[in-house]
């Protein structure tokens, strides 16, 4: 599922799958953070930021250079 679709239509199972993917793929987390900056669904963008912060201990640069 694309990040945009997840933000718009994702259900709990989709978000659980997304979290599993985030844990394995820092690039997905970086792409998600970029999407969060411009996405109209503010609530989903904030949830994604919280999840990334929880996994990577940062929602700015994931502890890595972007």
C-alpha positions as CSV (number, residue, x, y, z in Angstrom):
1,X,0.0,0.0,0.0
2,X,1.3,3.4,-0.9
3,X,1.9,5.9,1.9
4,X,-0.7,8.3,0.5
5,X,-3.3,5.5,0.4
6,X,-2.4,4.4,3.9
7,X,-2.9,8.0,5.2
8,X,-6.3,8.3,3.4
9,X,-7.8,4.8,3.7
10,X,-5.6,2.7,6.0
11,X,-7.3,0.5,8.6
12,X,-5.6,-1.0,11.7
13,X,-4.1,-4.0,9.8
14,X,-2.6,-1.7,7.2
15,X,-1.0,0.4,9.9
16,X,0.4,-2.7,11.7
17,X,1.9,-3.9,8.4
18,X,3.3,-0.4,7.8
19,X,5.0,-0.4,11.3
20,X,6.6,-3.8,10.5
21,X,7.9,-2.4,7.2
22,X,9.2,0.8,8.9
23,X,11.3,-1.3,11.3
24,X,13.0,-3.0,8.4
25,X,13.4,0.0,6.0
26,X,14.8,3.4,7.1
27,X,14.3,4.7,3.6
28,X,10.6,4.1,3.9
29,X,10.7,6.1,7.2
30,X,12.5,8.9,5.4
31,X,10.0,8.9,2.5
32,X,7.1,8.9,5.0
33,X,8.5,11.9,6.8
34,X,8.7,13.8,3.5
35,X,5.1,12.8,2.8
36,X,4.1,14.0,6.3
37,X,5.3,17.5,5.5
38,X,2.7,18.0,2.8
39,X,-0.1,15.6,3.3
40,X,-3.6,17.0,3.9
41,X,-4.6,14.2,6.4
42,X,-2.9,15.9,9.4
43,X,-4.0,13.1,11.8
44,X,-2.5,10.3,9.8
45,X,0.7,12.3,9.2
46,X,1.0,12.9,13.0
47,X,0.4,9.2,13.7
48,X,3.2,8.3,11.2
49,X,5.6,10.8,12.9
50,X,4.9,9.3,16.3
51,X,5.5,5.8,15.0
52,X,8.7,6.8,13.4
53,X,9.8,8.6,16.6
54,X,9.0,5.5,18.6
55,X,11.0,3.2,16.2
56,X,14.0,5.4,15.4
57,X,14.0,7.6,18.5
58,X,13.8,10.6,16.2
59,X,11.4,12.0,13.7
60,X,13.9,14.6,12.3
61,X,16.5,12.5,10.6
62,X,16.1,9.0,12.1
63,X,19.5,9.4,13.6
64,X,20.8,9.2,10.0
65,X,21.6,11.9,7.5
66,X,18.7,12.4,5.0
